[in-house]
Amino acid sequence: MDKARETALKALYETDVKGAYANLALKKLLSDRELDSRDRAFITELVYGTVTRKITLDWVISRFSKIQPKRLSNLVLQILRMGAYQILFLDRVPDSAACNTSVELAKKYANQSAGFVNAVLRNIARNGERVLSDSDIDTLPVPEKFSVKYSFPEYLVQEWISVFGEEFTGELLKSLLERPDFSVRINTLKSTRDAVAEELRKHGIEARPGRFMPEALYLENVSDISGLDVFTEGKITVQDESSMLVSKVLDPRPGEKVLDVCAAPGGKTTHIAQLMNNIGQIDAWDIHEHKIALINENAKRLGITIIRAIQGDALESREEILDTYDRVLADVPCSGTGIIRRKPDIKWKRKKEDFSNLIEIQKKILYNSGRYVKPGGILVYSTCSLDVRENEMIVEAFLAENRNFRLEPMDEVLPEALKTKEGAKEGILRLYPHIDGTDGFFIARMKREK
């Protein structure tokens, strides 16, 4: 039995049936000491690829199976999806290997379906690329065509077409199928970008400078750095450049008092401390006690001492701290559609009705956050969402209700390459994977006037 594929099957079952996130299911299963680095990389590719392409794979399977995917047992469906993914999207895997190993899995976990699995996958191997051709999918009406081609829920495709138009949406969806670059932030309190890059090279890891941030590095051919000295010594931390830009827009100064109302796991909080040269005070809230511990762990590893992690609920108003902070960051819970490249499960876990619930939470957190800002202070609102309902519409509603706040131009605090980006002079930064090469992010900078 192929252990790598069997492990991938177990991870897919955990995500699709038990509701686990793929990254957490993989973390648990990849701890098996019998798996070498190549196995781990292959398992990760199989799981993320199969989860990412689920709608496309089901559409292809439905063309060659007398039984529709929704009527198949979950294990048989996962075996078929994983086999079809290898045939259609992994050039280095021979079709025969994809078929044979899938049949072996079926014999072990669904013996009566082994012949069925064999027949469907061999048919896909012969004809699958033809039915995946644009000319075949192009016969579908939009947005169903985009849903099948880019493996995305149709309700989100419809929403984005209505906001962005077909061409922009198509490019965006295509970019969300791609694997993101592995980005780290240099802890400038402990080292420099050049020094860290040199240390990484000694481990055989090539690094290149970030697109926008001087403290960003992109690492080649690596997925886990937790065992490296450069990480354990607190010289780097994993963070996408889009996330780094939130702290940059907040523009905290040494000696100031800053509040991060939704802080865990602490990536932005520790970056704020770094920008403050570890001088001042940062209050970092999270509703969960175990996440407070995570903020403290990250701060300790990075050698940061000005963060005070507090268990607190951003949805509850705190009268005793009104008008207290120089700068407040509200990086609110959101749909996460901007980070689907990293967490493809989001596409399937997020439901249409979830958005209205999230919007109410976001409005309340932003309203409360604004009350803690001193006159003359700065309020930053951010999400890793691509949806205008969670972004522009939230900010517009807040400003209409809070006339003592206005959007504050951010072009002067942005890196040179982003100073002229549309919206920056008005106080809005929108980042898209297909345009900026980062995660999808929305950042608004507001100033309290009185």
SULLIN-V580322 format. One line per field, one symbol per residue. phi: phi as a letter, one per 30 degrees, with the letter a starting at -180 (. if undefined). Layout:
phi = ???
This chain:
phi = .dddddddddddddddcciddeddddeddddeddcdddddddddddddddddceddddddeddbcdcdedcdddddddddddddddddbcddcdedddddddddddddcaedcdddeeddddddddbddddddeddddddddceeddddchbedddedddddcciddddddddddddddddccbcddddbabddddedddddcicdbbdddbcdccbccchbbbcdcdeddddidbbdadddddddddddhdcejdcbbcdbdddjeddddeddddhhbkbbcccadcddddddddddddddicccccdbdacddcdcddcdhccdbbcccdebdiddcdedbdeeecddceddddddddddeddddddddcddeidcbccbbccccddcceddddddddcbddcbdcecddcdeedcecdejddcjbbccbedccicddbbbbcbcdca
